[in-house]
Amino acid sequence: MKILIKTLFLLATTAFLAVAQEENKLALIPQPSQLTIGKSTFKLSLLTSISLPKEREHTELINHFKEQLSSALNTKIKTTANALSKNNISFSIKSGLAKEGYELKVSKDKIVISAAQPSGWFYGWQTLMQLVRLNLQGASSVIPEASIKDEPKFAWRGLMIDVSRHFFGKDVLKRYIDQMAKYKLNVLHLHLTDNQGWRLEIKQLPKLTSVGAWRVPRTGYWSGMPAPEPGEVATYGGYYSQEDIKELVAYAKQRFVDIVPEIDLPGHSLAFVASYPEVSCTKTPQQVLAGDPWNAKRTNVVCVGNDSTYTKIDQIIGEIAAIFPSKYIHIGGDEVTRNYWSNCKVCQSRITSEGLNNVDELQSYFVNRVAKMVKSKGKTPIGWYETLEKGLDTGIVQMSWKDEKGAVKSSNVGQKVVLTPAFLTYLDFYQGDPFLENAPFTVNRLSNTYKFNPLPEGINAKNVIGGQGSLWTEQVPNERKLQFMTWPRGFALAENLWSNAPKVSWPIFLKKIEAHLPLLTLDSTNYSNYFYDPMVSAKKAENGDVVLSIDTEVPDVSVFYAFDDTDPDQFYPKYKGQAIQIPKGAKTIRMVSYRGDKQKSRIVKLPISELKKRAKL
């Protein structure tokens, strides 16, 4: 009986793996909920037509689809009113599907995308466009027959860009939105204000952009820059006019991306204070931070005891609510240096008048008061998770960032949560060896991001809105680095936040990523290939010598290495899984990964002294 059960188990497992491998031949990211592959194919070419729906209000959306397809095939696709014609793509409304859900049926003669809402058509189209681009053959594409039914796991599938540390113009954001939408990511969270710059026009408070949007120019490692010199002009920065925002919002809406604005308060507010010093406790003139060292005369925290501070904040929130259609406004709320309040008579008076016990409770008072302003504008407040005395309004959505514990705690007391745990989802964390990256924080490799589970143990799933990757930009000065830090980790986030299908193994998902990297190249989108890098670790052997071991995120590559200060290739010694003795006199190890005769990684060069330091930890 035991043998029979074991045999049946092995057969079932083999069958499951066979189905999984068959489904993943299409290499779709994220993986659809249900997918069946047929035996025939549909040839998409200049003879293909797109049928316009009967409902005229959808014409603009379908024309957008037509432009995408024409661009992919480098030919002009025509539209027709006849959905019954052969070699045709048509759209139908089908009740009973989820808001963003869709059905995609590819047969020999036609393709039909069905949905209950236009957003479903959009996501069905993105799936189709992946099939088209993954199977391009010149000006045509041969697509496998398939039947797909799909819907997202979470409503909030986001990426955050910090545009304060470095300003990114609206054209950069449009290209970023395009790439997000292709992988069904639907929230762009913009961190619009911080110590390094205020990025949004507020007409009632013009100094926020005439002063707060600019700092003295500095290049290089962000922390410890030279301080502003006397008389030095602040010329680095920029901001979005309200017309820019309206344009971005309209662009994102066509791609079913919601732009969520963030104004970070009461800390992280030096750009606000530099613009209007009276909102601080010290009321002394300030300069926007250029990455120069912090000092006691700096104040990046607003005075929460002064009613005039709230007047300005209410003006800001009012204008934000008017130009951003999103139901959410993010109000920051974390990492506040409260000693300013401890030394402020006005703040201490507020503690007394409100019956508070300390400055920790004063922060709760401030956040709740600002949240009330957000609600008064018909919006839902969001804040970074912070453990605060006195508690917070349960209507504030908690964005859990330090780890998953905050989300678990908040979800179980009835608060809605968005997960962005740093060590799994932060995109400013580096992707290669920290010695090579000059990493200000730590490393979050591609395979680690794939481990992100938006429903960790103990969480109340009904209160989880979703999750996001967060990209802080201290070390991200331009668009190419912005892209490099996002992709391909953005693929892993898209998979984890959309897909209801059983999670495939890391090696299978890696194959899908490799299929999509050429599509990023076609889009002129930069990406990191550091996941091919050899990873070396050091430890002390029993005899006291330091020995090295090498690993890779990619299971089917070979690693070659050298200690003699030459660059290795596939003809050098191959790592065979055993500890490596360091030759006497060796100063560095250089490593490179290959698949067959093709180099996959950069040459990773690390000092032996650095590795010996790690062995002592």
C-alpha angles and dihedrals in degrees: 000000000000090000091049093050091047091049092050090048092052091048092050092047092048091049091049092049091047091054091046092050091047092051093047092054083086089057094212119176115231099028112241120242094239126017132171122180121210132199103248130069139223116225111214113198144132086297090064118102133197119223117222115226118247090244105086094204089073096055094096092053093049091048087054088054090049091053091052093050094045090051093049093051094036088230137093116266116205130219127226139184091223111091091176096065120109122258090028138142114211138176128220136184113236122181121218096047121116118264093260095025125113146176120223120192119185116187134163095273107025149015122221125191114194127189142151093228135028089249087064091053088050094054092043087053092051089054090049092048090054089053090048095049095042090054102040117151105179109289093354140056128210108212123193118243106260144162116211131181115182146162134167126267094214135029094216111061102161152171123196125210121194103216094174101074088047125008118233117195125233094261089057090051091049091055090047091051090050091055094045093052093052088065097041096254106149112180125070107190110198116203094206103175138038141128091295100054150340110233108184131078112238106185096202090053106039096169089070088077103022089055109008097051095062138068136169112280117259132165131202136028106014100223120072099018117164110276120248111283121230109280094005111150120235104231105148119093139042142202144221118256115220088253089055089054093049089051092049092046091052091047092049093045091059086056094044092246119142115213110214115195124215127200107185113223151208093357126030085051106124093120088054091047093046088055096045111016091183090074090068129078093241096042089206123142113268139186127223109261116260094187090277119145118285119245138183093260091062118094120190097164125089122232104256094188096064117086091208088066090060091047091059093043090052090052090051094048091046093056092043091052090052097054103034113066091194114118088226134074117184114216101185108221106176141100096030121171098221098184088090088064092046089059096041118096092201092053092046089051089052090053089055097044093049095045093244126154105213147346091280089063088044089062090053089050091052096047092047092048093051091045088055089055090052091050091049088062091054094257135121116240122227126192139181108260111264128167103235135173118240090031134246135266106277088223090071111099108229118223105203110211113152092060139316096280095085091054092048092050096045095044091055093055092052103267122135113240141198116200123220103150107188101226092053106031111022107116095194088067108097129255103213139043108319092228090062095042101051081226116201091198125008144292127283108181125201093252089052093054088052088061091062110124113191088198104056121181114289098018122132098240095199089065095051110103093181141268146266148200114247122211116195109191110209087119097029107087101161146025097263091057089045089057093041092056093047103046134096090006086064088065091059091049092049091051094049096045100043111028122093091178120105108278111259123223120275093250091054093047090048090058089054091051091052090053090054100046092081088054090057088051090051088053091050087241117149121226141176122255093183090116085081091059119116111245116214127199130186133209139164116262122218090265091055096254119131112242129188134226126191129209137170136208088223111070100203102055130095124224125219123190146187136196096187099082094257126119111255127223133175091295093063126089111301121225107242102187098268129112113273122224114223110236116237111266095018113145101181144015119219120196137181134179126224135185104207106315095334120100110230106175137045116254105273112212119189131172116243088225090061092050092049089054089055091050090062093056 
